[in-house]
Amino acid sequence: MSIGAFLVLCLVVFLLVGLPIAFSLGLTAVSYFFYTDNLRYLIVLAQRTFNGINSFELIAIPLFILAGDLMYEGKISQALVNLAKSLAGSMRGSMAIIATLACMFFGAVSGSGPATTSAISSVMAKGMKEDGYPPVFSACSVAAAGPLGSLIPPSITMVVYGVTTNTSVGELLLAGVWPGVIFGLCLMVYEFYICKKYNYGTVIPFSLEALAKNLVVSIPALVTPVIILGGIYSGIFTPTEAGGAAVFYALLVGMLWSKSIKVRDLPRILLTSGVAAATIIIIIGNVSCLSFVLTREQIPERLAAMAVQNLSAPWQFLLVVNIIYIFAGMIENGSSAIVMLAPILHPIALKFGIDPVFFGAMTVANLAIGMITPPMAASLYIAGRIFEVEIPDVIRNIMPFFCVMLVGLFIVCVTAPMVTWLPSVLM
């Protein structure tokens, strides 16, 4: 059996028996040394694990996670929903469109897809039910829009991709704007069509006074991405330092503005954020071991040569990669899929002359779709639970939204220059 086939077999077996992805990756690397009878190299794995997580930029991950959790606990989602309601309330299907807009706003605060879905679902569930929207349609609307939180900066998934592939985190964060907007627009167009066709919901008269009032109330939340992105691109601080600034600001908002975070809540919030961050960092450490094995066997180089030989054009490679990432998103969360696949696919993309920033944004866009595709489908399960809809019903009705997001992904791929335009202007 070839080394490559052995590694794939080990990884699949470890995952099938229920081992967490982090330990599956590490044990696959260990199995390689037993298989090749090179046990003397096992000591190298400890050093590789440490080197994999010994990165200043990696500190941004727990900081952004903590900032997102603080914003969630700060109860700012209601203010963002009210702002979205003032903007889109006069349209047919306004509540569904409002939910999508609110997810985009909250994504610019939290940087997390699951957190966005949870926050906006909690606020929108009662209102959409009272306005006559079918619960399953409401759940699917928010489930599909929640993953925009992993695209729109500050995106935790983008930071993971940047650290994993040594791509500029600042450029990746900006590159997420175009895919996030395209996905959001596609979802809103579809929701408008469905709501108009079936006469869902009521129309709220537009009020400039209400818009101004809700805009003022939402300013503390909307300032968050300005602080993070403005600080990075003006050179005031690095992405990691931006995470620290975001935590400090989120703490001020939660304790002094909304007053929903008490000192006694901090240990619980820190523990929740710490567990989430530790999971990602352990995965990155273990994937560093597997990357050492892959590099030692020259597997990425062989795959790159095979891809260049058999795929004659970049678009063919992108098509294959999109399919791979969509299937990967079905069985793993975004960060896990990135640390497994990006070290292999990223060098091949460079061989085809594909912009690394665009490739990173496309990767995260694919994995955002994975958040509504079972069996993982974190966003789908969260929305179904909060809207009190049976999960099989949500799964059956999510397919049109899945297709709409595929259309959005296609638009992102054919408008690649727009993805990299903002980073090229501001960086």
C-alpha positions in Angstrom: 0.0 0.0 0.0 1.3 3.5 -0.9 2.1 5.9 1.9 -0.7 8.3 0.7 -3.3 5.6 0.7 -2.2 4.4 4.1 -2.5 8.0 5.5 -6.0 8.4 4.0 -7.1 5.0 5.4 -5.8 5.8 8.9 -7.6 9.2 9.0 -10.9 7.7 7.7 -10.8 4.8 10.2 -10.0 7.1 13.2 -12.9 9.5 12.2 -15.3 6.6 11.7 -14.6 5.1 15.1 -15.6 8.5 16.6 -12.2 10.1 17.5 -12.2 13.9 17.5 -10.6 15.4 14.4 -7.7 16.8 16.4 -6.6 13.4 17.7 -7.4 11.7 14.4 -4.9 14.0 12.6 -2.2 13.4 15.3 -2.6 9.6 15.4 -2.4 9.5 11.6 1.0 11.1 11.8 2.1 8.7 14.6 0.8 5.7 12.6 3.0 6.8 9.7 6.2 6.4 11.7 5.1 2.9 12.9 4.2 1.9 9.3 7.5 3.1 7.9 9.5 1.8 10.9 11.0 5.3 11.6 10.2 5.4 15.3 13.3 7.5 16.0 11.5 10.4 14.4 8.6 10.4 16.8 10.4 12.9 19.0 10.1 15.4 16.2 6.3 15.5 16.5 6.4 17.3 19.8 8.6 20.0 18.3 6.4 20.2 15.2 3.3 20.5 17.4 4.8 23.4 19.3 6.1 25.1 16.2 2.6 24.8 14.7 1.0 26.8 17.5 3.9 29.1 18.3 2.5 31.9 16.2 1.7 35.5 17.2 -1.1 35.7 14.7 -2.7 32.6 16.2 -3.4 34.5 19.4 -6.0 36.4 17.3 -8.3 33.3 17.3 -9.1 33.1 21.0 -9.3 36.9 21.2 -11.9 37.1 18.3 -13.8 34.2 19.8 -13.9 35.9 23.2 -14.9 39.2 21.6 -17.8 37.5 19.7 -19.0 35.8 22.9 -18.9 39.0 24.8 -20.9 40.7 22.1 -23.4 37.9 22.1 -23.8 38.1 25.9 -24.0 41.9 25.6 -27.5 41.5 24.0 -26.7 43.7 21.0 -28.5 41.5 18.5 -31.9 43.1 19.3 -30.5 46.6 18.4 -29.2 45.2 15.1 -32.5 43.5 14.3 -34.3 46.8 14.9 -31.9 48.6 12.6 -32.5 46.0 9.9 -36.2 46.3 10.4 -36.0 50.1 9.8 -34.1 49.5 6.6 -36.1 46.6 5.1 -39.5 46.7 6.9 -41.3 48.3 4.0 -40.6 45.3 1.6 -42.8 42.2 1.2 -41.2 39.4 3.2 -39.5 42.0 5.3 -39.0 39.8 8.4 -37.0 37.2 6.4 -35.0 39.9 4.7 -34.5 41.6 8.1 -33.2 38.3 9.5 -30.6 38.1 6.7 -29.6 41.7 7.1 -29.3 41.3 10.9 -27.1 38.2 10.3 -24.8 40.3 8.1 -24.7 43.1 10.8 -24.1 40.6 13.6 -21.5 38.8 11.6 -19.5 42.0 11.4 -19.5 41.9 15.2 -19.1 38.3 16.1 -17.0 36.7 13.3 -18.7 33.4 13.9 -21.4 31.7 11.9 -23.0 29.6 14.7 -23.0 32.6 17.1 -24.7 34.7 14.5 -27.4 32.0 13.9 -28.0 31.6 17.6 -28.2 35.3 18.3 -30.5 36.3 15.4 -32.7 33.2 15.8 -33.3 34.0 19.4 -34.5 37.5 18.5 -36.4 36.8 15.4 -38.3 33.5 16.3 -41.2 35.1 18.2 -41.7 38.0 15.7 -41.7 35.9 12.6 -44.2 33.5 14.1 -46.5 36.3 15.1 -46.2 37.8 11.6 -47.5 34.6 10.0 -44.3 33.1 8.6 -44.2 29.3 8.5 -41.8 28.2 11.3 -39.8 25.9 8.9 -39.3 28.8 6.4 -38.2 31.1 9.2 -35.8 28.5 10.5 -34.3 27.9 7.0 -34.0 31.7 6.4 -31.9 32.3 9.5 -30.0 29.0 9.2 -28.9 30.0 5.6 -28.0 33.6 6.6 -26.2 32.7 9.9 -23.1 31.4 8.1 -22.5 34.9 6.7 -21.0 35.5 10.1 -18.0 33.4 9.0 -17.5 35.4 5.9 -18.0 39.0 6.8 -15.0 40.5 8.7 -13.8 39.9 11.4 -14.1 36.3 10.5 -12.5 33.7 12.8 -12.4 31.1 9.9 -10.4 33.6 7.8 -7.9 34.0 10.6 -7.5 30.2 10.8 -7.0 30.0 7.0 -4.4 32.8 7.1 -2.4 31.2 9.9 -2.6 27.7 8.3 -1.4 28.9 4.8 0.7 31.9 5.8 -1.6 34.2 3.8 -2.1 37.8 5.0 -4.9 37.8 7.6 -5.6 41.4 7.0 -6.2 40.9 3.2 -8.3 37.8 3.9 -10.6 39.6 6.3 -11.3 42.3 3.6 -11.7 39.6 0.9 -14.6 38.2 2.8 -16.7 41.3 2.2 -17.6 40.6 -1.4 -18.7 37.0 -0.9 -20.6 37.9 2.2 -22.5 40.7 0.4 -23.2 38.4 -2.7 -24.5 35.6 -0.5 -26.7 38.0 1.4 -28.2 39.6 -1.7 -28.9 36.2 -3.3 -30.7 35.0 -0.1 -32.7 38.3 0.1 -33.8 38.1 -3.5 -35.0 34.5 -3.0 -36.8 35.4 0.2 -38.5 38.3 -1.4 -39.7 36.1 -4.3 -41.0 33.4 -2.0 -42.7 35.8 0.4 -44.4 37.7 -2.4 -45.5 34.4 -4.1 -47.1 33.0 -0.9 -48.0 36.4 0.6 -46.0 35.8 3.8 -45.8 38.5 6.4 -46.9 42.1 6.6 -45.3 45.4 5.4 -44.1 48.0 7.8 -44.2 51.6 6.6 -40.8 53.2 6.2 -40.0 55.8 8.8 -36.9 58.0 8.6 -37.3 58.9 12.3 -37.3 55.2 13.3 -34.3 54.5 11.1 -32.4 57.4 12.7 -33.3 56.3 16.2 -32.3 52.7 15.6 -29.1 53.7 13.9 -28.1 55.7 17.0 -28.9 52.9 19.3 -26.9 50.4 17.1 -23.8 52.6 16.9 -22.0 50.8 19.8 -22.4 47.5 17.9 -21.6 49.0 14.4 -18.4 50.6 15.7 -16.9 47.2 16.4 -15.9 46.3 12.9 -14.7 49.9 12.4 -12.3 49.6 15.3 -11.0 46.2 14.2 -10.7 46.8 10.5 -9.9 50.5 10.7 -7.1 49.8 13.3 -5.6 47.0 11.1 -5.6 48.9 7.8 -4.5 52.2 9.3 -1.5 50.5 10.7 -2.4 51.2 14.3 -2.3 47.5 15.3 -1.9 44.1 13.9 -4.8 41.6 13.5 -3.8 40.0 16.8 -3.8 43.4 18.6 -7.1 44.1 16.9 -8.5 41.1 18.6 -7.4 42.4 22.0 -8.9 45.8 21.2 -12.2 44.1 20.2 -12.3 42.2 23.5 -11.8 45.4 25.5 -14.4 47.2 23.5 -16.9 44.3 23.7 -16.4 44.2 27.5 -17.2 48.0 27.7 -20.3 47.6 25.6 -21.6 44.6 27.6 -20.9 46.0 31.0 -21.5 49.7 30.6 -23.8 50.2 27.6 -26.2 47.2 27.6 -25.3 46.4 31.2 -26.2 42.7 30.5 -22.7 41.4 31.5 -21.9 41.2 35.2 -18.6 40.4 36.8 -19.9 37.1 37.9 -20.6 36.2 34.3 -17.0 36.6 33.2 -15.7 33.2 34.3 -18.4 31.4 32.4 -17.8 33.4 29.3 -14.1 32.9 29.5 -14.5 29.2 29.9 -16.8 28.9 26.9 -14.5 30.9 24.7 -11.4 29.1 26.0 -12.8 25.7 25.2 -13.8 26.8 21.6 -10.4 28.4 21.0 -8.5 25.4 22.5 -10.3 23.0 20.2 -9.1 25.0 17.1 -5.5 25.4 18.4 -5.2 21.7 19.3 -6.3 20.9 15.7 -3.7 23.3 14.3 -1.0 21.7 16.4 -1.9 18.2 15.3 -2.2 19.2 11.7 1.3 20.5 11.9 2.5 17.0 12.6 0.6 15.6 9.7 1.9 18.4 7.4 5.5 17.3 8.4 4.6 13.8 7.3 3.1 15.0 4.0 6.1 17.2 3.3 8.5 14.4 4.1 6.8 12.1 1.6 6.4 15.0 -0.9 2.7 14.3 -1.2 1.6 18.0 -1.8 4.2 18.2 -4.6 3.0 15.0 -6.2 -0.6 16.1 -6.0 0.3 19.4 -7.5 2.1 17.8 -10.4 -0.8 15.4 -10.9 -3.3 18.3 -10.9 -1.3 20.4 -13.3 -0.9 17.4 -15.6 -4.6 16.4 -15.6 -6.4 19.7 -15.3 -5.6 22.0 -18.1 -7.1 25.2 -16.8 -7.5 27.0 -13.4 -11.3 26.9 -13.7 -11.2 23.1 -13.8 -9.1 23.0 -10.7 -11.5 25.5 -8.9 -14.5 23.3 -9.9 -12.9 20.3 -8.3 -11.9 22.2 -5.2 -15.4 23.6 -4.8 -16.8 20.1 -4.8 -14.2 18.9 -2.4 -14.8 21.7 0.1 -18.6 21.4 -0.1 -18.3 17.7 0.8 -15.8 18.5 3.5 -18.2 21.0 5.0 -20.8 18.3 5.3 -18.7 16.3 7.7 -16.4 18.8 9.4 -16.7 22.4 10.7 -14.9 25.1 8.8 -11.8 25.4 10.9 -11.2 21.6 10.9 -11.7 21.3 7.1 -9.3 24.2 6.5 -6.4 22.8 8.6 -6.9 19.4 6.9 -7.2 20.5 3.3 -5.7 23.9 2.9 -2.1 22.9 3.4 -2.5 20.5 0.4 -4.8 22.5 -1.9 -3.2 26.0 -1.3 0.1 25.1 -2.9 -1.7 23.6 -5.9 -3.7 26.7 -6.3 -0.5 28.7 -6.5 0.8 26.4 -9.2 -2.2 27.4 -11.3 -1.5 31.1 -10.7 -4.7 31.6 -8.6 -4.5 34.5 -6.2 -4.0 33.2 -2.6 -6.4 35.8 -1.1 -9.2 34.9 -3.5 -8.6 31.2 -3.0 -8.9 31.7 0.8 -12.1 33.7 0.5 -13.5 31.0 -1.9 -12.6 28.3 0.6 -14.4 30.0 3.5 -17.4 30.7 1.2 -17.6 27.0 0.4 -17.4 26.0 4.1 -20.1 28.5 4.9 -22.4 26.5 2.7 -21.3 23.4 4.7 -23.0 24.9 7.8 -26.4 24.1 6.3 -25.6 20.7 4.8 -26.1 17.6 7.0 -24.7 15.7 8.8 -22.7 18.5 10.4 -24.9 21.5 9.6 -24.4 23.5 12.8 -26.4 26.5 11.7 -29.3 24.3 10.6 -29.5 22.5 13.9 -29.3 25.7 16.0 -32.0 27.4 14.0 -34.3 24.3 14.1 -34.0 24.1 17.8 -34.7 27.8 18.5 -37.6 28.0 16.1 -38.9 24.7 17.5 -39.0 22.9 14.2 -38.3 19.2 13.7 -34.8 18.8 12.2 -36.0 16.4 9.4 -38.4 19.2 8.3 -35.7 21.8 8.2 -33.4 19.4 6.3 -36.1 18.8 3.7 -36.8 22.5 3.2 -33.2 23.8 3.2 -32.4 22.6 -0.3 -33.7 25.8 -2.1 -31.5 27.9 0.2 -28.6 25.6 -0.5 -29.1 26.0 -4.3 -29.3 29.8 -3.8 -26.0 29.8 -2.0 -24.4 27.7 -4.8 -25.5 30.5 -7.2 -23.8 33.0 -4.9 -20.6 30.8 -4.9 -20.7 30.8 -8.7 -21.0 34.6 -8.8 -18.1 34.9 -6.4 -15.9 32.6 -8.5 -16.6 34.5 -11.8 -16.1 37.9 -10.1 -12.7 37.0 -8.6 -11.3 40.5 -9.2 -14.0 42.0 -7.0 -13.0 39.7 -4.2 -9.4 41.0 -4.2 -10.2 44.6 -5.1 -10.9 45.8 -1.6 -7.7 44.3 -0.1 -5.7 45.7 -3.0 -7.0 49.2 -2.4 -6.7 49.3 1.4 -3.6 47.1 2.0 
